[in-house]
């Protein structure tokens, strides 16, 4: 179901390379599974990471390294998560960064490691060691498409977005890639995201732009309710554009920049949902009229995570009672069911505490046949609204995850 942006604009100061290191034993010889991204010395990087208590060794090390100094490179491998690997996993992550640093002539703490794949297995360090020089020899400013394939696991297609915008008369490039298909849920969602821009922007402004964008994109998607051990998203600004530095969050330049970053990340997040494991439906669940954002998200996620709702979506079955039941058990305080309305597309299915008088099975079924479906829930108890994007549950989701290690 995914779509990929056709043209990927190079970002000045960003070089990407990849190779087949053979990290996953069953991978094909042409499968890229090791990627290095090199940044110019002026680059600044912001990052967000998973909130899973069993966060992977590369997550712990990347967070630590980024606090120490601006990043000069990212090292990304697929096929092995290096999570649940204890002291050995951390030692392997540290060693991998040291190898990259040695090749680039920088410090090991200037390298941020990222891994995705099977949990609980140690990295094949000899393959990592041999692969790093190969990936570095492949560095090029046009390497985005190749790199986007190298970070995939169960993804069916790469996910990339690229655009050129104008801020105060200067053209700015923003290009990014993400991976994710299953084990997707907020905080963050198995997803990785890497976005870069040539904009000149201060570290505090960059940090805020990333955090706000992630909260409206990658933290608004769910496939199966599983938050991964390895989630991470980075935003790098290389400072190469000929412009005044953006250093005020109240400025017009910052507001425009932040809005564009959010749109890029929303697009990448939606690509993850469209490529959800076994997904046949792209579903937007919008909750309106809540007391606050948290209440809206609570309702939206309860509906999005309901196995009964998700299987009905897969069957194109307008079983509206499942949506009603999910809203009812979302834990909203003093919910007035008589004031609540629920829509499938533009078809009202619930009002006045029960089935809408105008509702017909034919109208509901017509909406459920579509591949893109909107579910709107109007709580009518406030002004807040939030949207969550999700998928259905198909036979293939079970098959993919049952056979993941075979």
VENBEL-V614265 format. One record per run of one state. SS is the DSSP state (2 for helix, 1 for strand, 0 for the rest). FROM is the first residue (numbers start at 1). TO is the last residue. If there is no record, write none. Layout:
BEGIN
SS/FROM/TO ; SS/FROM/TO
END
This chain:
BEGIN
0/1/13 ; 1/14/19 ; 0/20/33 ; 1/34/39 ; 0/40/43 ; 1/44/49 ; 0/50/56 ; 2/57/68 ; 0/69/72 ; 1/73/78 ; 0/79/79 ; 1/80/80 ; 0/81/85 ; 2/86/104 ; 0/105/107 ; 2/108/110 ; 1/111/116 ; 0/117/124 ; 2/125/137 ; 0/138/139 ; 1/140/140 ; 0/141/143 ; 2/144/150 ; 0/151/158 ; 1/159/167 ; 0/168/169 ; 1/170/179 ; 0/180/191 ; 1/192/197 ; 0/198/200 ; 1/201/201 ; 0/202/202 ; 2/203/215 ; 0/216/217 ; 2/218/220 ; 1/221/222 ; 0/223/231 ; 1/232/237 ; 0/238/245 ; 1/246/246 ; 0/247/251 ; 2/252/274 ; 0/275/281 ; 1/282/290 ; 0/291/292 ; 2/293/305 ; 0/306/306 ; 2/307/314 ; 0/315/319 ; 2/320/328 ; 0/329/340 ; 1/341/344 ; 0/345/346 ; 1/347/351 ; 0/352/353 ; 1/354/355 ; 0/356/360 ; 2/361/368 ; 0/369/371 ; 1/372/378 ; 0/379/383 ; 1/384/391 ; 0/392/394 ; 2/395/402 ; 0/403/406
END
